[in-house]
């Protein structure tokens, strides 16, 4: 499973907003520890936090990654 797959499964990358090849390459270059940390933050802060802070279509906020 790629890093992109892991982040999509964890809800950090929206499947309906696909990454560019360059973005996917950058994400896939992150270490497993870095991906684990991103997922941990998402779990600890919860969906409500991220839904308030970033809405679909907010391209100016972290691109397609909902962090």
N, C-alpha and C positions, 0 to 999 in steps of 0.2 A: 504494500500500500504506500502510495506517495504521500508526501507532506500535504499536498493540495487535497488529496482524498481524505486524509485525517482531519484537516481543518473544515472541509465540507461536512464530513460526518458529525463533527462537533458543533456545527452551526456557525462557525466563524467566517466562512466564505459561502455566500449564497450561490447555489447551483444555477439559478436563473440569471446570474450576472457573471458569465464566464471570464476567467482571467485571460489576459493576453499571453502570448508565448513567453515574453520577457518576464512578466509577473510570475507566471507558473515556475519558470526556471529559477527566479530569485527565491521563491517560497521553498522549492525543492532543495535548495542549497542550505537551508537552515538545518541546524543539528536537531537530533531527536529531543535533546534537552530543551532547546528553544521552543519547539512545537509543544512539548509537554507543558512548558510554562504558559504559553498562550492559551492552551486549553484549560489549564488550572485557573487562570484569571477569569476566563469566561464562566466557568462553573461557580467560582466563588462570588462573582458579582451578579450573576444571574441574567436571564433573558430580559427582564423588565428594565434593568439598567441600560442594556445595549439598545433596546427598542426606543427608549427615551432619548438616548444620545445620538443615534444614527438611524435614519429612516432610509428605506430603499430609494435610490435615486440621488442621494446626497454624494455626488461624485467628488465634491470638494473635501470630503472627510474620509480619508483612508482608502479611496478608490472603492474597489469591490469587496474589500475585507471589512467586516463589521467588528472592529475592535473597539 
